[in-house]
Amino acid sequence: MKPVAQGKIRSNLLIGVVSYCSDILKIWDGMRASLLARGVDLDYVTYTNYERQVTALLHGHIDVAWNGPLAHIRLQRRAGHKGRTVSLGMRDVDRDFQSYLVTRKADAAKFKSLKDVESKQVFAGTHDSPQAYILPLHFLKQAKVNLGTIDLIRFDRDVGKHGDTADGEVEVLKAVLGETSKPTYGVVSKLMFDRLDRKAELEIVHNFQPFDHCQFDCMVTLPESTRKAFQEALFAMNGSTDLKDKEVMRLEGIRERWEQPRESGYDSMRAALASDPLVEFPSPIHTPDSHPFRSLTIQ
């Protein structure tokens, strides 16, 4: 890629990203170089939690936020009315993201329907993880599973990062494999299950409905010309023909390309957050004193 003439560069675009892995600076230094070569001069700032990032975007401290699905919907709800926020783009892997209900191979034959998790022990990830807590439990409720019969064990890890580090899911998988005295289930993302070395010892007994994951968000006050320039540069990245693009896209988990934005994949998250308070730091959806389960244990 050849550097563009200085006069063509749109400057002062500041992007917020949540720091969830050791490669975050490498990823965003690479993104910055790729977009600069296509006419967009940007800088980025890292946050330790999505709640601060959403507030920063609402208050105009950043121009664009790289949001997960929970932050994406909380931003829209806190913005107050439809049309105040604009979605800019997502990775191909963010479309039709999926979570699984898993159990040990030895217990898989006992599972016939989601009703079979009733009166059982279920392991789940951190309380703000869309894929390992919020949406799987929302889907169980939609399926008329009696949550009041379930003993839920939740692994709260890296709260504020909305499950991005997947540390809670790692604990879920270890717990399901380690519990051999009774039938036990766990909720994890397809992404983490596929990475598990011992997945041959587990069985996927249910695929939860797909949902969309990360999305670039901005406020409608960001000039349309700036939005368009950012999108054009983003969608022009090509891992097939440019080695630098290929490396940064690989680190970002992209299979082939950046995709256009869409909202339909967030309907389930929108429904799950219907009663979410419109504050910067909402309490967990379920607490030891307020939950729908037979018991809730937080580890």
C-alpha positions as CSV (number, residue, x, y, z in Angstrom):
1,M,0.0,0.0,0.0
2,K,1.3,3.5,-0.9
3,P,0.9,6.3,1.6
4,V,-1.7,8.8,0.4
5,A,-1.1,12.5,0.0
6,Q,-1.3,14.4,3.3
7,G,-4.1,16.7,2.1
8,K,-6.4,13.7,1.6
9,I,-6.2,12.4,5.1
10,R,-9.1,12.9,7.5
11,S,-7.5,13.5,10.8
12,N,-8.6,13.5,14.5
13,L,-10.6,10.3,14.4
14,L,-10.3,8.7,17.8
15,I,-11.4,5.1,18.3
16,G,-12.1,3.4,21.7
17,V,-11.2,-0.2,22.2
18,V,-11.4,-2.4,25.2
19,S,-8.1,-4.1,26.1
20,Y,-8.8,-7.8,26.5
21,C,-5.5,-9.5,25.2
22,S,-1.8,-8.9,25.1
23,D,-2.0,-8.3,21.3
24,I,-4.3,-5.3,21.6
25,L,-1.6,-2.7,20.8
26,K,-0.2,-4.7,18.0
27,I,-3.7,-5.1,16.5
28,W,-4.5,-1.4,16.7
29,D,-1.1,-0.2,15.6
30,G,-1.7,-2.4,12.6
31,M,-5.3,-1.1,12.0
32,R,-4.0,2.5,12.3
33,A,-1.3,1.8,9.6
34,S,-3.8,0.1,7.3
35,L,-6.4,2.8,7.5
36,L,-3.8,5.6,7.3
37,A,-2.6,4.1,4.0
38,R,-6.2,4.4,2.7
39,G,-6.7,8.0,3.7
40,V,-7.9,7.9,7.3
41,D,-5.7,9.2,10.1
42,L,-6.8,7.9,13.4
43,D,-5.7,7.3,16.9
44,Y,-7.0,4.9,19.5
45,V,-7.5,4.8,23.3
46,T,-7.9,1.6,25.3
47,Y,-10.4,1.0,28.1
48,T,-10.5,-1.6,30.8
49,N,-14.2,-2.0,30.6
50,Y,-17.0,-1.4,28.1
51,E,-19.1,0.7,30.5
52,R,-16.5,3.5,30.4
53,Q,-16.2,3.2,26.7
54,V,-19.9,3.6,26.1
55,T,-20.0,6.7,28.3
56,A,-17.0,8.1,26.5
57,L,-18.8,7.8,23.2
58,L,-22.0,9.3,24.5
59,H,-20.1,12.3,25.9
60,G,-18.1,12.9,22.7
61,H,-14.7,11.9,24.2
62,I,-14.2,9.4,21.4
63,D,-15.5,9.3,17.9
64,V,-16.0,5.6,17.4
65,A,-16.3,2.6,19.8
66,W,-15.5,-1.0,19.0
67,N,-18.3,-2.5,21.0
68,G,-19.4,-6.0,21.8
69,P,-23.1,-6.9,21.6
70,L,-23.9,-5.9,25.2
71,A,-22.2,-2.6,24.9
72,H,-23.8,-2.0,21.4
73,I,-27.3,-2.4,22.8
74,R,-26.6,-0.5,26.0
75,L,-25.2,2.4,23.9
76,Q,-28.4,2.5,21.8
77,R,-30.6,2.3,24.9
78,R,-28.7,5.0,26.8
79,A,-28.6,7.3,23.7
80,G,-32.3,7.7,24.3
81,H,-34.0,7.3,20.9
82,K,-33.6,5.6,17.6
83,G,-31.2,7.3,15.2
84,R,-28.8,8.9,17.7
85,T,-26.2,6.1,17.1
86,V,-24.9,4.8,13.8
87,S,-23.4,1.3,13.2
88,L,-20.4,1.3,10.9
89,G,-19.2,-2.3,10.4
90,M,-18.3,-5.7,11.9
91,R,-16.1,-8.7,11.2
92,D,-17.3,-11.7,9.3
93,V,-17.0,-13.8,12.5
94,D,-19.3,-11.4,14.3
95,R,-22.3,-12.5,12.2
96,D,-24.2,-15.5,13.5
97,F,-22.1,-16.0,16.5
98,Q,-23.2,-19.1,18.5
99,S,-23.1,-20.6,21.9
100,Y,-23.5,-24.3,22.9
101,L,-25.0,-26.3,25.8
102,V,-22.5,-29.0,26.5
103,T,-22.2,-32.0,28.8
104,R,-19.8,-35.0,29.2
105,K,-20.0,-37.7,26.6
106,A,-21.1,-40.2,29.3
107,D,-24.2,-38.1,30.1
108,A,-25.1,-37.0,26.6
109,A,-27.6,-39.8,25.9
110,K,-29.7,-38.7,28.8
111,F,-30.4,-35.4,27.1
112,K,-33.6,-35.3,24.9
113,S,-34.6,-31.6,25.1
114,L,-33.8,-28.4,26.9
115,K,-36.2,-29.4,29.6
116,D,-33.6,-32.0,30.7
117,V,-31.5,-29.3,32.3
118,E,-34.2,-28.8,34.9
119,S,-33.2,-30.0,38.4
120,K,-29.6,-30.1,37.1
121,Q,-26.4,-28.2,37.8
122,V,-25.4,-25.7,35.1
123,F,-22.1,-23.9,34.8
124,A,-22.0,-20.5,33.1
125,G,-19.5,-17.7,32.5
126,T,-19.2,-14.2,33.8
127,H,-22.4,-12.3,34.4
128,D,-21.7,-9.8,31.6
129,S,-20.8,-12.3,29.0
130,P,-23.3,-12.3,26.1
131,Q,-22.2,-15.7,24.9
132,A,-21.6,-17.6,28.1
133,Y,-24.3,-16.1,30.4
134,I,-26.8,-13.5,29.3
135,L,-28.1,-14.9,26.0
136,P,-28.0,-18.7,26.8
137,L,-30.1,-18.1,29.9
138,H,-32.4,-15.8,27.9
139,F,-32.8,-18.6,25.4
140,L,-33.5,-21.2,28.1
141,K,-36.2,-18.9,29.6
142,Q,-37.7,-18.4,26.1
143,A,-37.8,-22.2,25.8
144,K,-40.0,-22.4,29.0
145,V,-37.3,-24.1,31.0
146,N,-38.1,-23.8,34.7
147,L,-35.0,-21.9,35.8
148,G,-36.3,-22.2,39.4
149,T,-35.2,-25.8,39.4
150,I,-31.6,-25.2,38.3
151,D,-28.5,-24.9,40.4
152,L,-26.4,-22.3,38.6
153,I,-22.7,-21.9,39.2
154,R,-21.3,-18.8,37.6
155,F,-17.6,-18.0,37.1
156,D,-17.2,-14.2,37.2
157,R,-13.9,-13.4,35.5
158,D,-12.7,-10.1,34.1
159,V,-15.9,-8.4,34.8
160,G,-16.3,-5.3,32.5
161,K,-14.8,-6.9,29.5
162,H,-18.1,-8.7,28.7
163,G,-16.6,-12.1,28.3
164,D,-14.0,-11.1,25.7
165,T,-11.2,-12.8,27.6
166,A,-13.3,-16.0,27.8
167,D,-11.7,-16.8,31.2
168,G,-15.1,-17.6,32.6
169,E,-15.7,-20.0,29.7
170,V,-12.4,-21.8,30.4
171,E,-13.6,-22.4,33.9
172,V,-17.0,-23.6,32.7
173,L,-15.3,-26.3,30.5
174,K,-13.0,-27.4,33.3
175,A,-15.9,-27.6,35.7
176,V,-18.0,-29.8,33.3
177,L,-15.1,-32.1,32.7
178,G,-14.3,-32.3,36.4
179,E,-17.8,-33.1,37.7
180,T,-18.3,-36.8,37.3
181,S,-20.7,-37.6,40.1
182,K,-23.9,-36.2,38.5
183,P,-25.2,-35.0,35.1
184,T,-23.9,-31.4,34.6
185,Y,-24.2,-28.9,31.8
186,G,-22.2,-25.9,30.7
187,V,-22.8,-22.9,28.4
188,V,-19.9,-21.8,26.2
189,S,-19.3,-20.1,22.9
190,K,-18.5,-22.2,19.8
191,L,-15.3,-20.2,19.5
192,M,-14.0,-21.5,22.9
193,F,-15.4,-25.0,22.5
194,D,-13.5,-25.4,19.2
195,R,-10.3,-24.3,20.9
196,L,-10.6,-26.9,23.7
197,D,-8.0,-29.6,23.6
198,R,-10.3,-32.1,25.4
199,K,-13.5,-31.4,23.4
200,A,-13.7,-35.0,22.4
201,E,-14.7,-35.8,26.0
202,L,-17.7,-33.5,25.7
203,E,-20.9,-33.5,23.7
204,I,-22.8,-30.5,22.2
205,V,-26.4,-31.2,23.2
206,H,-27.9,-28.0,22.0
207,N,-27.0,-25.1,19.6
208,F,-28.5,-21.9,20.9
209,Q,-29.8,-19.5,18.2
210,P,-27.2,-17.3,16.5
211,F,-26.7,-13.7,17.3
212,D,-24.3,-10.9,16.2
213,H,-21.3,-9.9,18.2
214,C,-19.0,-6.9,17.8
215,Q,-19.8,-3.7,15.9
216,F,-18.2,-0.3,15.3
217,D,-20.5,2.4,16.7
218,C,-20.5,6.2,16.5
219,M,-22.9,9.0,17.3
220,V,-25.0,10.6,14.5
221,T,-23.1,13.8,15.2
222,L,-19.9,12.4,13.6
223,P,-19.9,14.0,10.2
224,E,-21.2,11.7,7.4
225,S,-18.1,12.3,5.3
226,T,-15.9,11.0,8.2
227,R,-18.1,8.0,8.7
228,K,-18.0,7.2,5.0
229,A,-14.2,7.6,4.8
230,F,-13.7,5.3,7.8
231,Q,-16.0,2.6,6.3
232,E,-14.4,2.8,2.8
233,A,-11.0,2.3,4.3
234,L,-12.1,-0.5,6.6
235,F,-13.9,-2.5,3.9
236,A,-10.9,-2.0,1.5
237,M,-8.6,-4.0,3.8
238,N,-7.7,-7.1,2.0
239,G,-6.0,-10.1,3.7
240,S,-5.6,-11.9,0.4
241,T,-3.4,-9.4,-1.4
242,D,-1.7,-7.4,1.4
243,L,0.5,-9.1,4.0
244,K,0.1,-6.4,6.6
245,D,-3.6,-6.4,6.3
246,K,-3.5,-10.2,6.5
247,E,-1.7,-10.2,9.8
248,V,-3.8,-7.6,11.6
249,M,-7.0,-9.3,10.3
250,R,-5.7,-12.6,11.6
251,L,-5.0,-11.1,15.0
252,E,-8.6,-9.7,15.0
253,G,-10.0,-13.2,14.3
254,I,-11.3,-12.3,10.9
255,R,-11.8,-15.2,8.4
256,E,-11.9,-13.2,5.2
257,R,-13.2,-9.6,5.4
258,W,-14.9,-6.8,7.3
259,E,-18.7,-6.8,6.8
260,Q,-21.3,-4.1,6.5
261,P,-23.3,-3.3,9.6
262,R,-26.6,-4.9,10.4
263,E,-29.0,-4.7,13.4
264,S,-31.2,-7.8,13.0
265,G,-28.6,-10.0,14.8
266,Y,-29.0,-8.0,18.0
267,D,-32.8,-8.6,18.5
268,S,-32.2,-11.3,21.2
269,M,-29.8,-9.1,23.1
270,R,-32.3,-6.2,22.9
271,A,-35.0,-8.5,24.3
272,A,-32.7,-9.8,27.1
273,L,-31.9,-6.2,28.2
274,A,-35.5,-4.9,28.1
275,S,-35.4,-4.2,31.9
276,D,-31.7,-3.2,32.0
277,P,-31.4,0.1,34.0
278,L,-30.1,3.1,31.9
279,V,-27.1,3.8,34.0
280,E,-23.4,3.7,33.4
281,F,-22.7,0.7,35.6
282,P,-25.7,-1.6,35.8
283,S,-25.8,-4.2,38.5
284,P,-25.5,-7.9,37.3
285,I,-28.7,-9.2,35.9
286,H,-28.7,-11.8,38.6
287,T,-27.3,-11.4,42.1
288,P,-27.2,-13.8,45.1
289,D,-30.2,-11.9,46.6
290,S,-32.2,-11.6,43.3
291,H,-32.2,-14.4,40.8
292,P,-34.6,-16.9,39.2
293,F,-32.7,-20.1,40.0
294,R,-33.0,-22.7,42.7
295,S,-29.5,-21.6,43.8
296,L,-26.9,-19.3,42.4
297,T,-23.2,-19.8,43.3
298,I,-20.6,-17.3,42.2
299,Q,-17.0,-18.4,42.0
